[in-house]
Structure formats: structure tokens, C-alpha cells
Amino acid sequence: MLRTVFAVGLMAILGLIALKFIFGIFGFLFVVLFGLLFLALKIALIGLAVYFVIRILSPDTARRIRQKWSGA
């Protein structure tokens, strides 16, 4: 039982060291990735809002936009 506790502790410490190593080396890439992710999310939300406005004001235009993107 004591060996199991030590093994779990050792795996936890090795995992923390691995995470520190990965985020230390690739930290800049993660920052860029999350920055681009949030930028894409903002653009998608703005596009969704514009689509809903078009859908309310001009349903025919919204239908043509939907057909253009869905293909049917």
C-alpha cells in the first residue's frame, strides 16, 4: 500500500514537471493560440448578430445566405 501511495505521488510530480516543461517551452504558442481563438469567437458572435438582424429585417436575404453556405 505504501508503494502505491509513493507511485501515485511520483506520477503526480512527474506530471507537474511535464506541464511546467511544456508550458515553459510552448507558452508563447499557447498565448497566440488562445488569442486567435478569442478573436475567432468575437468574429463569430458579430457575424451571428448581423445574421439575426438580417433575418429579422429581410428574411429572403437570410434565406439566400443560408442556402449559399449550406448548399441546398
VENKA-V659253 format. One line per field, one symbol per residue. psi: psi as a letter, one per 40 degrees, with the letter a starting at -180 (. if undefined). burial: # if it has 24 or more other C-alpha atoms within 12 Angstrom, else .. Layout:
psi: ???
burial: ???
This chain:
psi: dddddddddddddddddddddddddedddddddddddddddddddddddddddddddgdddddddddddde.
burial: ........................................................................
